[in-house]
Amino acid sequence: MINVLVADDELPAVEELAYLLGRDDRIGTIHRASSGAEALRVLEAGDVDAVFLDIHMPAVSGLDIARAISRGSKPPAVVFVTADEDCALEAFELAAVDYLLKPVRPERLARSIGRINDLIRDGAPAAEMITVDLGGTTKMIRREDVTYVQAQGDYARLHTPDASYLIRVPLADLEQQWADAGVLRIHRSYLIALNHVSHMKLAAARPSVTVAGAELPISRRHLPSVREKLEATRIRPQA
């Protein structure tokens, strides 16, 4: 069970997030704090595996708390919860596990809890982050959240469950850089993340793969490599 602390200077926001967390079977004790100072007092008492911090709290902000606990020998996992995207870069520099935008959606929160759970269980390394520009705002996204990539001239469009982002990197460069991360070329216009694939149609007249609800074509040229990759992941009985 994951014991958590929810800190926000707006009490309704604390109670709403605590309610959503309490619906997840992986969550144990839920501590609450309505100020940064109160959050630090709770953390000093121990028994907290993860903190969900509002960034803009008066006097002691969520970023201040993250900096303070990062100096500990075994700091809790940090998730920032805010209506402001502008602090994302600084948040991830503080090794935040996640960055949730208000209002928090239950399915998005569930992914954060999954990441915390993996970190506690396996000691998973920090996720690879990608800097993207969206409407004049710099945003950080996780490479593991990219479901597939679509070529658009000299650019590539990164598709995630929440949105898509255009970056000025050719598809061929991403294919080479992300090959060891389970990213596979299926078409001159598409790369897919294998961990997001739901099913494939390899024997059909028009081979395709479904990734995060999108059906994408597999070209004749790339079909053999897709078959080879699929065969390598097949579970076989021991000899």
N, C-alpha and C positions, 0 to 999 in steps of 0.2 A: 504494500500500500504506500502511496505517495502522500506525505504530509506537506501541506502547502500553506503559504501566507498570501493573502490578498491585501494589497495596500493601495488606497485611493482616498483623496481628500473629500470626495463626494460619496456619502454613505449609501445612497441608492445604487451607485455603480459597484460598490463593494458587495452589497447584498445580491445584486443581479449576477455578478460573476461567481460568487460563492454558490448560488443556486445552481448555475450551470455546471460548475465543478462537482457539486454534490451528486449530480445525476450520473457521473462516470464511476464505474465500479473500481477503477484503478486508484481513485482518490481516497485517502484516509482522513486524518484530521485537517480541518480548514480553520486556520487562524485568520483574524481580521484586524486591520489597522486603518485608521482614518487620517493618519499623518505619517510623514517620514520618520519623525522621532519615535512615534509609537511602534512603527515597523522595526526599527533598530532594537528597541527593547525586547520585542518578541523574538527577534533573531538571536539576541544574546542568550536567551533562555534555551536555545537549541531546538532539536526535534523538528526542523524544517528542511525538507528535501528540495523544495522549489518555491520561488517567489514570483508572484504576478504583480508587477509594479506599474502604477501610473507614472508617467514621466514628469508631468507638470504639477508637482505638489509644492506648496509654499514652504519656505525655510529649507527643508531637506527634500530634494527631488528624488525621483526614481533613479536617475543617473548617479546622484550622490550615494544612494544606498548601494547600487551595483559596484561602484568604485570601492566602497568601504568593505563589502563582503568579499571582493575579489582578492583581498590581501590575506584571507584566511587559508588555512591548510587544506580544508575541504569545503569550499563554498557551495551553497545550494545553487541549483540551476535557476537562471534568470529568464523570465519572459516579460517583455514590456507590453503594456496594454494602454493604448493612447489613441486620440483622435488626430494626432499630428504625425505626418510622414517625414517631416524634415529632420528628425533626430535619428533616423534609421541607421545611417552610416556610423554615427558615434556609438549607438547601441550595440552594433555588431562588433565594433572595435573592443567593446567590453565583454566580448564572448557570450552575448545573449543567445539563448537557445532559440528564441523566436521573438517576433514583433507583431503583435495583434492590433488591428485597427478597430476602434469602436464604431458602431455597435458590434460586439463579438458574436460571430455566428457559431452555433454549436458544432457544426462539422469542422470548422477551422480550429476551434478549441480542442477538439478531439485529436487532431493531428499534432498539436503542440504537446498534449499529454503523452501521445505516443513517442514523441522525440525525447521527452523527459524520461519516460520509462526505459527507452533504449539506452540513454546515457547512464542511468543509474545501474541498469542490469549489465550492460556490456562495456561501459566506459567508452562509448563511441566517440571518435574524434569529432572536432568541430566541422560543421558542414561547409562545403565550398560555396562561397558567395559570389554572386555576379552583380556588377553595377550596371543599372539600366537607367535611361532617361525617359520620363513619362510626363508630358505636358509641362516641361520646364523644371520638373522635380527629379532629383536623383534618388533612386530607390535601390535597395538591396534585395535580391531574391536568391533562393537556394537553387543550386544546380539540380539537386534531387527532386525539386518541384517541377522541373521542366518535363513535360510529357512527350512532346515532339517539337521538331524544329522544321520550319518551312523556308525554302529559299525564296528570296525576293530581290533579284538582281545581285548587286554586290552586298546586299544586306541579308540578315537572317531574322526570321520572326520566331521568338521563343514562346511556346504555348505552355501555360500553367493552368491548374484548375480554376484560378481566380481571374486571369487576364492574359493578354499576350503583349510582348514587348519587342520592338524592332531594334536590333543592334547592328552596327556597321562592321560585321565580321562575315566573310564568305562561308558558305556551308562546308566547303572542303576543309577549311581550317578547324572548324568545330568538330568535324568527323575525326580528324587526326588527334586533336587535343582531348577529346572525350571518349576515345575508343576503349580505354581501360575502365571506364565508368559505366559500362553496359549500354552505350549509345551506338546504334547500328544504322548504317545507310540502307534504305530500302528502295530508293528512287532518286533520280537526279535532283528532285525537289524536296526530298524528305529524309530526315533522321528521326529515329524513334528511341525512346528510353524503354528498354526491355521490361523494367520493373513496373511499367504502367500499361503493359499490353494486357488486354482482356481475352482476345482470341484472334486466331489467324485462319485465313482461307488460302491454303497453299496449293491445293489440287484443283481449284476452281478455274474456269476459263479466264477469269480476271482475278488473279491473286490479290489479296488485300489483308490488311491488319487493322484491328480496332484498338485505338489508344485513347483512353479517357473519353470514350463515346464517339470519337471521330474515326470514320472508316477511311483509310489511306491506301493508295495503290502500291503494289509491289511490282517493280519493273522486271521484265524477263532477264535483264542483265544482272540484277541483284538477287533474283530468286534463289540461285544456288547457295549464296553465302547466308541467306536467311534460313534456308533449310539446314545448312551445316550448323548454324548457331542454335537452332531449335533442337537438333539432334544431340548437341553437346550438353544441353540442359535436361535431357530426358533421364528420369530415374529408372535404374535397372536393378534387377535382383542380384545379390552377391553370388559370385561363382562358388 
